[in-house]
Amino acid sequence: MNGLAFQDRLAGNHCWGCGPDAKDGLRIRSFWDGDETACEWTPRPEFAAGPTHILYGGTIASVIDCHGIWTAIAQAYRTEEREIGTGRVIWFATASLQVAYRKPTPIDQPLTMRACVTETSGRKAIVSCSLSSGGVETATGELVAVRVPEAWFEKTG
């Protein structure tokens, strides 16, 4: 997964999980892989769950959330037949997130997420995401993403 990630194509993203402008954030990077999106991310030691060898569940939810939102954004741009960041900004917000923790996720190796939009209706996209560590699925998520007005993304106040 080389090249410009989805997150790098839209200026002004300060999200702690996915924003390139969030200095101490997670900075996940998502890319197209056929009809799915893919993301590889390596946790840092401070994201331990208590036991230092297991990743904290809240961090797992965060990366699934962010990768899912970017999957919805990328799919919307693809549907409109334009590159991410061109023309009017497309942005989604999380309406709901369900995460199933299947197995403990080791903290000492890269994680892989794969996601796809499974349904769209009006402003809503449903995204399914799988998180794996060492080739073993350790968590899954389903995200309901809602497209928000362009003004929502702009700086206010």
Secondary structure as UniProt FT lines:
FT   HELIX           6..9
FT   TURN            11..12
FT   TURN            16..18
FT   TURN            20..21
FT   TURN            23..24
FT   STRAND          30..33
FT   TURN            34..35
FT   STRAND          36..41
FT   HELIX           45..47
FT   TURN            52..53
FT   STRAND          54..55
FT   HELIX           57..79
FT   TURN            80..81
FT   TURN            84..85
FT   STRAND          91..101
FT   STRAND          111..121
FT   TURN            122..123
FT   STRAND          124..133
FT   TURN            134..135
FT   STRAND          136..148
FT   HELIX           150..153
//
